[in-house]
Structure formats: C-alpha cells, structure tokens
Amino acid sequence: MLAYRHLFHAGNFADVFKHALLTRVLLALQRKDKPFCYLDTHAGIGRYDLKHPWAQKLAEHRDGIDRIWGRDVPATLKPYLECVQAENRSNVLRVYPGSPLIARHFLRPGDRMELTELNREDCGALARVFQGDTQVHVHCMDGYHALKALLPPRERRGLVLVDSSFDRAHEYQRLIEALQVGHRRWATGIFALWYPLMEVNAVRAFERAVAHTGIRRVLKLELSVLPESWNQGLRGCAMLVVNPPFGLDQEARPMLQWLWKTLAEAQTGGTRVEWLVPE
C-alpha cells in the first residue's frame, strides 16, 4: 500500500503537465487580494534529486523536464519553469520540485498551505523541507481523510490538488468519492484531480461517473505522448478541474499543444481541453 515512490518518476512528462497547470491556477488565485489556502492531498517528499539512483533507474525526467530545460518557452510556461530554475542555481538540472515546493512560490503573506502524506518516511522528509515555515503545515495522514478534516478552509478561497499514485485497486472510485466529499464541504473551492490515461474503458467510465455526480463546472485537460492503442504503460495523463479560474481553458489549449510537440517524440497522442460538465 505504501510502496510507491515518486522519485522513480520525478520530472517526467506527467509532472510537467500537472505542474504547468498548477501554476496557472495558483496565478489566477493571486488576482484577488483575499488570502487563499492550498491543500495537497498526496504531497510526497517535496524535493527530488534527479541524480539519485532511484531517479536514474528509469530516468523518466529525460522525456519530461529535460526536454524543456533551457529552452525558450511560451509565456504561460515561464512561471513553472522559473520554479524549477529556482531549485537549480546553476545551469545544470539536478533537482526537481514537487507540487508543494512549486505551490510555495505562489503563496503571499497571509496565504496558507496544508500538505498531507500517508507514508511516514516521506512525510518526515516533507516536514524537513518546510521546517520553520509558518505558512506551511504538514500532516502525516491519508489525503482522502484530509478532505474531511481540513475543509472548508477559513479563507474560503483556494485549491485542492488530488494527485494519487494510483498504486491501489479501485483508485478511480476512491477519487470520485473524495471529490464528492470535498465538494460537499467546500462547493466554491477549486479541485484539481490528476489521473493517468491507461486502459481506455476504465478512464472513460471514470469520467462518466464524475459527470453523473451532479457537480458542475468540470474542465477536462489531457496530454498524451503515445497513441491511444498503447497498452504497455502510461501513454498520457489528464486533470479534471472543478470550478476552474476564468479563462483556464483558453490559456491551456496552446500551452498543452506546445508541450505535446516538445514532449511527444514520435508526435503521436495529442491534447484535449473540453468541458466535461459545463455550468
């Protein structure tokens, strides 16, 4: 149950997709002066050494962040890339920041971050990354339980990122139930749910089930670097954003298209930005 280690996959194309979108949502939250809260349900260790033997075993970052490192990127991707550059003071890419460190770049005084991680060893590492940071609170707990324990936030504005490792059975069902619980407690919050694009029928069944929950304003964003027929692993990934900031769909289309052209070596797969459930 606790065997997953993101260090094996850090900086891969799925991270690039997820974190590029994360920065756009956080920037949108900054447009208003009122404080916001960021909740990360599967926070990991926060910072990943790409030279670590685990990261080198699969070296998935070579087909992810390595492909855009040092390149001239579109304006919508610059804030994300700047977060990665901040962890690498030289021109050598060594460290990849996880979603908590990326989100930390966008907190203003008065904003707050709640991070949960179930694996105790990883949770300890995460706590050390943010030791002494009064705007960040780390909890060693099941992220799905955090949706009950920590929502709604006192700020009444903010974002919940649910980024499960999908290393357990029935994860799609757990994700649906988690969204329902979170949305009942905080109907005006932004929820971003990441999920892998693997078995086509299972993915589409999950999306239909989300559409049937009655939750409105659900934007679907996809990036595939391999064709839909690929069945030997991860061909792509997607994110559902509930209550997305105004204009995220228009912003994401050209950004994801650029990422696809850069990350899909064989130029197979593609992108998709559409409303799963409109207003």
N, C-alpha and C positions, 0 to 999 in steps of 0.2 A: 504493500500500500504506500510505503514511503520510499520506494526505491528510485523514483525519478530524480535526476539531477540535471538541471537546465544547463550546467556547464558544458555538457556534451554537445549542446545545440546553440550556444550563445552566439549572437551576432548573425544568425542565419537569415535567409530571406523573410521568414515569418516574423522574426524580431524587427527587421527593417520596416515591414508593412505595419505591424502593430504599433511600433513606437513613432513612426511618422504620423500616423493618425492620432495617436495620443497627444502629440504636441499641438496639433491643430485644435483639438478640443480644449486643451488647457489654455491656449492663447485666447480662445473665444471666451472662456470664463474670466479672463483678465480684463475684458472690455468694460465690465461694470466695476465700480469701486467697492461694492459689498464683498466681504470675505467669502471664501468657498472652502469646502472640505474635499479631499481626495482620499478615497478608500481603495486599497489594492488588496484583493482577497487571496491572491496566490503570489506573494511578493518575492519569493526566492531569497537569494543572498545579497542582492543589490548591486554587486560589482563583480565582473567576471574577467579573469586573467586568460586571455586567448592563447598564451604560451603554456598554460597548464596542460599536463599530459591528457587529462580528460577532454579538454577542448581540442587538443591536437589529434585525438583518436579519430574523430570524424571530420574535423576541420571544416565544419559547415559554414563558418564565417567567410570562407573563401568565395562562396557563391552568394554571400549576403553583403555585409558591411564592407568587405574588401573591394567589392565592385563599384562602390560609390565613394570610398575614401579618397580624398584628394581631388575629386572631380568638381567641375563647375555644375552645380545642381540648380534646379528651379527654386524660385524664391520660397515656395511653400515648404521645401525640404530643408532650407538653410537652418531654421531653428533646431530641428532634430539633429542635423549633422554637427551643429555647434555644441550640443550636449555631449556628443561622443568626443569631439575635439577637446572639450574641457577636461576630460579624463586622461587625455594623452597630450602632454605638454610638448612633446617633440613631434616630428612628422611621422614617427613610427607608431603604427596602430598596435597597441598591446592590451588595452583594457576596453571592455565593452560594458557600458552602464545598463543595468536592468531598469525596468519601468519605475521603481521607486526613486532611483537617482535622477532619471530623466524628469520625472514629475517635480522633484525638489527644485529644479532650475526655475520653475514657473510659480513657485509659492512666493507671495508677497508677505510682508509683515501683516499678521492678522489671519492669514490662511493657515490651514492645518492639514496634516497627512496622517492617516491611520493605516498601518501596514499589518497584515496577518500572514503567518506562515506556519503550517502544521508540523513540518519536520523540525525537531528541536535543534539539531545541529545547524541547519540552515538559518533557523530563527536567531540563534546565537550570533552567527556571522552577520546577519542583517542588523541586529541590535548594535554590534560594534561599529558598523558603517555610520550609524546615526547617533552614536553615543554623544550625549551632551546637547543634542539638537532639540530644543524645547518645542519646536513646531511639528515634530515627528514622534509618533507613538507606535511602538512595535508590540504586537501581541502574538504569543505562541498558541494558536488556536486554528480550528478548521475555518477556512474563509467563508464557507457557506453559513456557518453559525454566526459569523460576524455580521451578516446581513440583518440578523435579528437583534444582535447585541449592540450594534453601533449605529443603526439607522432608526429614525432620521437624525441627521447631524443638527447641531444647534444653529449652524449657519444657514440651513435651509437651501443652500446652493452648493452645487458640486458635481463630482463624477465618481462613479464606482466602476473599476476595471475588474472584470472576472476573467481570469486567464488560466484556466485549469490545464494541467498537464495531460489530461485525457489518458492516464495510465491505469484507469479503473473501469470496470464494466458499468454500463448504464450511465455514463457521464453526461450524455445528451439529456437524459431525463432529469438528472440532478441539476443541470444548468437551467432547464425550463422551470423547475420548482423554485430554484434560487431566485430567478428573475421575478417570478410571481410574488414571492415573499418580500423581496426588496421593493418592488413596485407598490405593493400594498402599503408598505411602511413609509414610502417616500415617492409619491406619484410624480412629483415635479423634478426629481433628480435625473441626471444623465447616467445611463447604464451602458457600458461598452462590454460586449461579450465576444471574446475571441474563440474560434473553433477551427479545427483542421478540416481540409477538404480531402477526404479519403474515399470511403465507399459512398458512391453517389446516392443510392436509395436511402441510406441512413441519414445523410446530410439533408436531403430534400424533405424527409419525414420530420426531422427536427425543425426545419424552417416552417413547415406547415403547422406543426404543433404550436410554435411561438405565435404564428398568425392567428391561431384559434384561441389564444388566451384572452383575447379582448383588449390587450394592451395596444394603444395607438401610437403613431409616430415612430415607426421602427425602420431605420435605414439599414440596408444590407450593402456591404462593401466586400469585394473579393479580389484576390490576386492569385493566379495560377501560373506556375512556371513550367508545368508539364501538361500534356493533354489529359482530357477527362478519362480517357481509357487507361491511363497509368494506374497500376494496382500494386506497385512494389514499394509503397511508402507514401510519404507526404508529397502531393502534387501541387498543393496550394493551401491557402488559408483564407478565412473570412472573419468579418466582425459585424455584429449587429449593434447598432447604436440607437438606444431608445431616448427620445427627446433630444435629438442632435441639435447642436447650435445652428442657427440660421446660416444657410449657405455652405454647410459642410459638404453636401452632395456635389455642388458645382466646383468647389475647391478640390475635392478628392479625385474627380474624373481625370483631369490632365496630370495630376501628381502620380496617381497609380499607373497611368499609361506610361509615363516616363520610367517609373520603377520597373514595369514589366519589360520594356525594351532593354533596360540595363541589366536586369537580373535573369531573364529567361534566355539562356544561352542559345537554345535551338529555336527561339521565337515561337514556341508552342504555348498553349494555355491562353491567358488573356486576363482582362479585368472586367469587373461588373460593379456598377453603382446604381442601385434601384431601391425604390421604396417597397419593403416587404409588406408594411402596413402604413397607409397614409394617415393623414389627420383623422 
